[in-house]
Amino acid sequence: MDWKELESETTETLIQYIQWRNDPQLKDAADAAFNAFCFRFQKDVFHKCLVICRNRGYDQEVAYDLAQRTFERFIKYPNFDFSKSKVKDFDNGVRFYLYRFAANLLNDMYNEQNNPNPSPYTGEEDLVYEFPEIPDSHFKSEQLRTLKEKRELILKTLDRLGPKHKIIYLTYQQYAVNGFKLPRQLTEKLRTRLELTQATIQFYKKEAFDKIAEYLEIYGSK
């Protein structure tokens, strides 16, 4: 499908098409819709990127790159919800949504360049749904028994709390590094896939870690 066939479609319709991108039978339509979407907003997004880049001392080439990254981020997370927008016009709501993506990406770039410690994250991190098995060959028999008992206790605790607690706990347990926040793309996945606010995620995280620490203290030494 040629993207120009979708030039007259509303932005809301284009986003609906873009959300089909994971369906092989609809991928062509989704790609065409994304191209039409980019053509519609590229000037506005680049202008915004140019302004915020100049404010941080970056040149036009960085602004071009930032605009490209903004659209790449959007196609990964095309979850614009107009009901949460503070403006009355749908297209303006999308513009501000894209501007937030650009600002967040530039902040990440700035922080990365000015942090003396390189980020441990690659951008490929994903949610963790299951507790990994413990490799038998890596531990002595007594160590292995203790680790498996601890693993079972943690799993039972998470099962009592619920599946969302489990995913949040395992994801933070896998990727949390002292001195670094989880990468933005990973926290976005948590919010989107679990349909939770960041505040609720933090509450569930604390609840899971506190409950597991309590149970390990009570039962882990037995």
One Martini backbone bead per residue (centre of mass of N, CA, C, O) as a GRO file, in nm:
protein
  222
    1MET     BB    1   0.096   0.036   0.022
    2ASP     BB    2   0.043   0.367  -0.025
    3TRP     BB    3   0.064   0.638   0.183
    4LYS     BB    4  -0.110   0.840   0.003
    5GLU     BB    5  -0.384   0.689   0.056
    6LEU     BB    6  -0.372   0.822   0.375
    7GLU     BB    7  -0.368   1.139   0.383
    8SER     BB    8  -0.695   1.182   0.459
    9GLU     BB    9  -0.669   1.065   0.716
   10THR     BB   10  -0.692   1.045   1.028
   11THR     BB   11  -0.494   1.026   1.297
   12GLU     BB   12  -0.655   0.813   1.448
   13THR     BB   13  -0.648   0.607   1.214
   14LEU     BB   14  -0.344   0.580   1.183
   15ILE     BB   15  -0.295   0.466   1.467
   16GLN     BB   16  -0.464   0.216   1.431
   17TYR     BB   17  -0.291   0.101   1.203
   18ILE     BB   18  -0.017   0.096   1.354
   19GLN     BB   19  -0.128  -0.120   1.571
   20TRP     BB   20  -0.099  -0.360   1.337
   21ARG     BB   21   0.217  -0.432   1.302
   22ASN     BB   22   0.199  -0.743   1.433
   23ASP     BB   23   0.032  -0.808   1.176
   24PRO     BB   24   0.113  -0.957   0.886
   25GLN     BB   25  -0.156  -0.881   0.720
   26LEU     BB   26  -0.119  -0.550   0.822
   27LYS     BB   27   0.166  -0.424   0.778
   28ASP     BB   28   0.139  -0.246   0.526
   29ALA     BB   29  -0.070  -0.053   0.646
   30ALA     BB   30   0.101   0.032   0.890
   31ASP     BB   31   0.340   0.150   0.731
   32ALA     BB   32   0.178   0.358   0.572
   33ALA     BB   33   0.066   0.507   0.819
   34PHE     BB   34   0.342   0.591   0.933
   35ASN     BB   35   0.430   0.762   0.693
   36ALA     BB   36   0.191   0.958   0.711
   37PHE     BB   37   0.247   1.048   0.999
   38CYS     BB   38   0.531   1.164   0.953
   39PHE     BB   39   0.455   1.370   0.736
   40ARG     BB   40   0.256   1.534   0.920
   41PHE     BB   41   0.486   1.581   1.180
   42GLN     BB   42   0.787   1.647   1.102
   43LYS     BB   43   0.810   1.957   1.120
   44ASP     BB   44   0.724   1.995   1.414
   45VAL     BB   45   0.931   1.805   1.542
   46PHE     BB   46   1.188   1.936   1.436
   47HIS     BB   47   1.144   2.214   1.557
   48LYS     BB   48   1.143   2.118   1.848
   49CYS     BB   49   1.422   1.982   1.841
   50LEU     BB   50   1.580   2.237   1.772
   51VAL     BB   51   1.514   2.398   2.026
   52ILE     BB   52   1.608   2.191   2.249
   53CYS     BB   53   1.895   2.160   2.141
   54ARG     BB   54   1.991   2.454   2.158
   55ASN     BB   55   1.944   2.472   2.472
   56ARG     BB   56   2.186   2.233   2.496
   57GLY     BB   57   2.409   2.280   2.252
   58TYR     BB   58   2.294   2.164   1.992
   59ASP     BB   59   2.267   2.074   1.673
   60GLN     BB   60   2.100   2.001   1.383
   61GLU     BB   61   2.187   1.702   1.363
   62VAL     BB   62   2.067   1.621   1.635
   63ALA     BB   63   1.777   1.699   1.566
   64TYR     BB   64   1.737   1.495   1.342
   65ASP     BB   65   1.794   1.246   1.518
   66LEU     BB   66   1.572   1.302   1.728
   67ALA     BB   67   1.331   1.287   1.537
   68GLN     BB   68   1.378   0.996   1.451
   69ARG     BB   69   1.361   0.874   1.739
   70THR     BB   70   1.073   0.963   1.798
   71PHE     BB   71   0.935   0.783   1.580
   72GLU     BB   72   1.058   0.516   1.676
   73ARG     BB   73   0.919   0.528   1.952
   74PHE     BB   74   0.626   0.542   1.858
   75ILE     BB   75   0.612   0.262   1.707
   76LYS     BB   76   0.652   0.109   1.982
   77TYR     BB   77   0.439   0.342   2.131
   78PRO     BB   78   0.110   0.367   2.006
   79ASN     BB   79  -0.057   0.506   2.296
   80PHE     BB   80  -0.246   0.729   2.243
   81ASP     BB   81  -0.453   0.923   2.479
   82PHE     BB   82  -0.688   1.164   2.454
   83SER     BB   83  -0.817   1.160   2.746
   84LYS     BB   84  -0.519   1.268   2.865
   85SER     BB   85  -0.543   1.527   2.734
   86LYS     BB   86  -0.513   1.901   2.753
   87VAL     BB   87  -0.641   1.907   2.472
   88LYS     BB   88  -0.898   1.937   2.214
   89ASP     BB   89  -0.703   1.850   1.989
   90PHE     BB   90  -0.581   1.573   1.851
   91ASP     BB   91  -0.324   1.670   1.699
   92ASN     BB   92  -0.209   1.833   1.936
   93GLY     BB   93  -0.186   1.595   2.125
   94VAL     BB   94   0.025   1.446   1.952
   95ARG     BB   95   0.241   1.658   1.951
   96PHE     BB   96   0.290   1.658   2.262
   97TYR     BB   97   0.362   1.360   2.272
   98LEU     BB   98   0.616   1.386   2.091
   99TYR     BB   99   0.761   1.601   2.258
  100ARG     BB  100   0.806   1.420   2.503
  101PHE     BB  101   0.980   1.217   2.367
  102ALA     BB  102   1.204   1.414   2.286
  103ALA     BB  103   1.277   1.515   2.570
  104ASN     BB  104   1.347   1.237   2.690
  105LEU     BB  105   1.569   1.163   2.487
  106LEU     BB  106   1.751   1.407   2.546
  107ASN     BB  107   1.794   1.351   2.843
  108ASP     BB  108   1.930   1.080   2.804
  109MET     BB  109   2.164   1.186   2.637
  110TYR     BB  110   2.273   1.391   2.841
  111ASN     BB  111   2.314   1.199   3.083
  112GLU     BB  112   2.507   1.005   2.938
  113GLN     BB  113   2.732   1.224   2.872
  114ASN     BB  114   2.740   1.330   3.199
  115ASN     BB  115   2.808   1.043   3.294
  116PRO     BB  116   3.078   0.879   3.431
  117ASN     BB  117   2.880   0.636   3.422
  118PRO     BB  118   2.791   0.395   3.236
  119SER     BB  119   2.539   0.244   3.107
  120PRO     BB  120   2.401  -0.090   3.150
  121TYR     BB  121   2.216  -0.030   2.909
  122THR     BB  122   2.079  -0.119   2.568
  123GLY     BB  123   1.742  -0.134   2.503
  124GLU     BB  124   1.669  -0.468   2.522
  125GLU     BB  125   1.493  -0.473   2.749
  126ASP     BB  126   1.266  -0.694   2.929
  127LEU     BB  127   1.028  -0.855   3.052
  128VAL     BB  128   0.978  -1.065   3.341
  129TYR     BB  129   0.786  -1.373   3.391
  130GLU     BB  130   1.017  -1.577   3.488
  131PHE     BB  131   1.186  -1.778   3.688
  132PRO     BB  132   1.484  -1.890   3.677
  133GLU     BB  133   1.670  -2.145   3.655
  134ILE     BB  134   1.891  -2.351   3.832
  135PRO     BB  135   2.207  -2.446   3.776
  136ASP     BB  136   2.342  -2.736   3.888
  137SER     BB  137   2.659  -2.705   3.797
  138HIS     BB  138   2.724  -2.426   3.976
  139PHE     BB  139   2.671  -2.606   4.242
  140LYS     BB  140   2.657  -2.725   4.531
  141SER     BB  141   2.436  -2.921   4.687
  142GLU     BB  142   2.377  -2.731   4.930
  143GLN     BB  143   2.343  -2.471   4.769
  144LEU     BB  144   2.120  -2.572   4.584
  145ARG     BB  145   1.908  -2.631   4.797
  146THR     BB  146   1.889  -2.343   4.911
  147LEU     BB  147   1.814  -2.198   4.645
  148LYS     BB  148   1.554  -2.363   4.585
  149GLU     BB  149   1.405  -2.287   4.841
  150LYS     BB  150   1.407  -1.984   4.790
  151ARG     BB  151   1.264  -1.989   4.519
  152GLU     BB  152   0.997  -2.119   4.618
  153LEU     BB  153   0.927  -1.898   4.821
  154ILE     BB  154   0.909  -1.666   4.621
  155LEU     BB  155   0.692  -1.789   4.434
  156LYS     BB  156   0.470  -1.817   4.650
  157THR     BB  157   0.455  -1.518   4.716
  158LEU     BB  158   0.385  -1.419   4.427
  159ASP     BB  159   0.125  -1.586   4.394
  160ARG     BB  160  -0.027  -1.434   4.621
  161LEU     BB  161  -0.006  -1.147   4.488
  162GLY     BB  162   0.047  -1.183   4.172
  163PRO     BB  163   0.133  -1.132   3.837
  164LYS     BB  164   0.224  -0.831   3.854
  165HIS     BB  165   0.418  -0.858   4.084
  166LYS     BB  166   0.601  -1.063   3.948
  167ILE     BB  167   0.698  -0.894   3.706
  168ILE     BB  168   0.811  -0.659   3.867
  169TYR     BB  169   1.010  -0.809   4.041
  170LEU     BB  170   1.175  -0.958   3.817
  171THR     BB  171   1.259  -0.707   3.660
  172TYR     BB  172   1.407  -0.560   3.889
  173GLN     BB  173   1.593  -0.795   3.968
  174GLN     BB  174   1.736  -0.808   3.685
  175TYR     BB  175   1.799  -0.467   3.627
  176ALA     BB  176   1.884  -0.348   3.881
  177VAL     BB  177   2.104  -0.065   3.948
  178ASN     BB  178   2.312   0.100   4.119
  179GLY     BB  179   2.253   0.445   4.023
  180PHE     BB  180   2.003   0.336   3.844
  181LYS     BB  181   1.754   0.356   3.639
  182LEU     BB  182   1.535   0.236   3.465
  183PRO     BB  183   1.471   0.226   3.159
  184ARG     BB  184   1.229   0.387   2.992
  185GLN     BB  185   1.134   0.152   2.804
  186LEU     BB  186   1.071  -0.040   3.046
  187THR     BB  187   0.860   0.132   3.201
  188GLU     BB  188   0.669   0.148   2.961
  189LYS     BB  189   0.610  -0.154   2.946
  190LEU     BB  190   0.487  -0.182   3.223
  191ARG     BB  191   0.252   0.016   3.184
  192THR     BB  192   0.129  -0.106   2.923
  193ARG     BB  193   0.104  -0.421   2.983
  194LEU     BB  194  -0.024  -0.374   3.288
  195GLU     BB  195  -0.201  -0.123   3.323
  196LEU     BB  196  -0.018   0.098   3.486
  197THR     BB  197   0.098   0.308   3.694
  198GLN     BB  198   0.384   0.417   3.836
  199ALA     BB  199   0.277   0.424   4.126
  200THR     BB  200   0.172   0.129   4.128
  201ILE     BB  201   0.438  -0.007   4.064
  202GLN     BB  202   0.585   0.092   4.319
  203PHE     BB  203   0.392  -0.043   4.516
  204TYR     BB  204   0.424  -0.337   4.417
  205LYS     BB  205   0.726  -0.352   4.456
  206LYS     BB  206   0.735  -0.303   4.761
  207GLU     BB  207   0.544  -0.531   4.839
  208ALA     BB  208   0.716  -0.764   4.726
  209PHE     BB  209   0.989  -0.712   4.869
  210ASP     BB  210   0.877  -0.709   5.159
  211LYS     BB  211   0.742  -0.992   5.162
  212ILE     BB  212   0.993  -1.156   5.089
  213ALA     BB  213   1.170  -1.065   5.325
  214GLU     BB  214   0.980  -1.171   5.544
  215TYR     BB  215   0.971  -1.474   5.458
  216LEU     BB  216   1.279  -1.524   5.465
  217GLU     BB  217   1.308  -1.462   5.768
  218ILE     BB  218   1.105  -1.679   5.872
  219TYR     BB  219   1.173  -1.943   5.660
  220GLY     BB  220   1.481  -1.946   5.553
  221SER     BB  221   1.625  -2.075   5.827
  222LYS     BB  222   1.481  -2.373   5.825
   0.00000   0.00000   0.00000
